[in-house]
Amino acid sequence: MPLRIKNWKLAGLAWVLIGFFVSLGCWQLSRSEQKKFLLSAFAQRAQANPLAASDLRPDHDLRFYRVKLQGRFDNER
């Protein structure tokens, strides 16, 4: 017994929605991989020794590093 579709617009909408939700699921899977990478980078960099001010370079990824800074207050301002 062949399958007969009575409402082609509704069937087309169903296929579009199925494709949309499958693509959302794939996006969620790729996002979870990104989160795993971020969490591992956080764990590695949190264990590292703190960086000094002279080690900070704007062209490097400095997220999650601990930093040790020294200075003094300017009480005149």
One Martini backbone bead per residue (centre of mass of N, CA, C, O) as a GRO file, in nm:
protein
   77
    1MET     BB    1   0.089   0.042   0.029
    2PRO     BB    2   0.087   0.350  -0.056
    3LEU     BB    3   0.190   0.668   0.017
    4ARG     BB    4  -0.031   0.939   0.092
    5ILE     BB    5  -0.037   1.284   0.030
    6LYS     BB    6  -0.259   1.544   0.102
    7ASN     BB    7  -0.051   1.770   0.232
    8TRP     BB    8   0.219   1.931   0.097
    9LYS     BB    9   0.270   2.172   0.285
   10LEU     BB   10   0.291   2.011   0.550
   11ALA     BB   11   0.520   1.824   0.457
   12GLY     BB   12   0.726   2.046   0.396
   13LEU     BB   13   0.730   2.166   0.679
   14ALA     BB   14   0.828   1.910   0.819
   15TRP     BB   15   1.102   1.889   0.668
   16VAL     BB   16   1.212   2.162   0.753
   17LEU     BB   17   1.198   2.110   1.062
   18ILE     BB   18   1.376   1.863   1.067
   19GLY     BB   19   1.629   2.001   0.953
   20PHE     BB   20   1.650   2.217   1.171
   21PHE     BB   21   1.677   2.023   1.422
   22VAL     BB   22   1.927   1.874   1.321
   23SER     BB   23   2.110   2.126   1.306
   24LEU     BB   24   2.086   2.193   1.608
   25GLY     BB   25   2.213   1.929   1.708
   26CYS     BB   26   2.489   1.971   1.569
   27TRP     BB   27   2.552   2.236   1.713
   28GLN     BB   28   2.553   2.118   2.000
   29LEU     BB   29   2.789   1.922   1.954
   30SER     BB   30   2.999   2.140   1.879
   31ARG     BB   31   2.968   2.304   2.142
   32SER     BB   32   3.067   2.079   2.334
   33GLU     BB   33   3.355   2.072   2.219
   34GLN     BB   34   3.424   2.363   2.292
   35LYS     BB   35   3.381   2.331   2.599
   36LYS     BB   36   3.595   2.115   2.645
   37PHE     BB   37   3.832   2.292   2.554
   38LEU     BB   38   3.792   2.521   2.762
   39LEU     BB   39   3.815   2.344   3.018
   40SER     BB   40   4.103   2.240   2.961
   41ALA     BB   41   4.238   2.518   2.946
   42PHE     BB   42   4.161   2.606   3.230
   43ALA     BB   43   4.305   2.377   3.385
   44GLN     BB   44   4.592   2.428   3.278
   45ARG     BB   45   4.615   2.742   3.347
   46ALA     BB   46   4.554   2.717   3.657
   47GLN     BB   47   4.828   2.546   3.714
   48ALA     BB   48   4.994   2.763   3.638
   49ASN     BB   49   5.197   3.002   3.661
   50PRO     BB   50   5.214   3.316   3.707
   51LEU     BB   51   5.213   3.603   3.535
   52ALA     BB   52   5.388   3.858   3.433
   53ALA     BB   53   5.386   4.166   3.294
   54SER     BB   54   5.621   4.092   3.084
   55ASP     BB   55   5.449   3.834   2.958
   56LEU     BB   56   5.247   4.020   2.831
   57ARG     BB   57   5.065   3.965   2.521
   58PRO     BB   58   4.832   4.061   2.281
   59ASP     BB   59   4.884   3.805   2.069
   60HIS     BB   60   4.783   3.630   2.297
   61ASP     BB   61   4.616   3.390   2.476
   62LEU     BB   62   4.497   3.502   2.811
   63ARG     BB   63   4.305   3.304   2.896
   64PHE     BB   64   4.308   3.173   3.232
   65TYR     BB   65   4.533   3.328   3.345
   66ARG     BB   66   4.746   3.402   3.579
   67VAL     BB   67   4.828   3.712   3.757
   68LYS     BB   68   5.120   3.913   3.847
   69LEU     BB   69   5.110   4.220   4.025
   70GLN     BB   70   5.277   4.537   4.065
   71GLY     BB   71   5.243   4.825   4.292
   72ARG     BB   72   5.119   5.163   4.341
   73PHE     BB   73   4.977   5.421   4.492
   74ASP     BB   74   4.813   5.730   4.392
   75ASN     BB   75   4.727   5.974   4.629
   76GLU     BB   76   4.713   6.252   4.451
   77ARG     BB   77   4.441   6.140   4.267
   0.00000   0.00000   0.00000
